[in-house]
């Protein structure tokens, strides 16, 4: 009598091979975060994966956790600002983006063409932020 049934193992491998990588990662990272809630690299990856899957609000919650965990991380604030902008929460997006820049985020060239920020790029406060920090000429 065999120690294990090869059919279920084969079926499991087939199911995994047909599953998109991002789906596997979302599930895997959920398990990791259940054990280690402040695992920064996993929080970053999970927020990105959830957003990629169109689960923006869930990605937002993960970005908020990341900012709580790393309050001085400029990139974490930038990514959170992007989630707010995608969700059309303009004031929160602008406030969080300003904080990202205050903390040192300086990729203005990317910022002005980042489609995630499209909802705020024409806002006078966005343009003021760029002027204040040298992102565009006055």
Steps between C-alpha positions, in 0.01 A plus 500: 500500500653839400578754772317774313259530212680653201178631347430775757865611491491507121172690504640751748807558285286540190275749680803699617657503154179640348465771762639849432810583704336807652213289638749266663693794647189673639399183684854424613566855622169501690627198692837662565338822623271302731817377671717813465268801454778759466717318243589807292607328178188283501276801571651679198457200272148427624379858448634488146346159429159600634503813288605298196201274562271806513448463874591865559328544836677194640828630360427833667463329839832325453667828400354663811651221712833552329496873575411424863790256515743730314381857569817657355504295178451742207418225250237349729331841521526546123332164437228583751442833323463309173233271649310802633521667159376188319206492742443871428565603858670815377567679829651191662702433185641854494572505874672160488694590187625818668614288796684265264685795349574646845654164592721504192309359204645688203415316178299794365541388139323177585245673721371725221439205268392236755152394386409414859516873578293608199210615718718763671761599240306806385411608852658835596625338825688238299663769285578701813669196653717463190596868511567491876747213467660584167309246294415764238614851424290784639 
